[in-house]
Amino acid sequence: MVHGKASGSGADHHAKAMDERNRKDFHHKFTTLRFRALSEHGEWLGRRDIIPT
């Protein structure tokens, strides 16, 4: 995740941000959370069925 999959300009932004966080941690604790949508209701920006099945 830190190294990313992209190439080209800007591909190393995340790695640089992680290096800076390790150098000078703004918060004393760090958490990364990922959530999986259980269901979808309504529209967002005129779109429906955004969640893959």
Buried (B, 14 or more C-beta within 10 A) or exposed (E): EEEEEEEEEEEBEBEEEBEEEEEEEEEEEEEEEEEEEEEEEEEEEEEEEEEEE
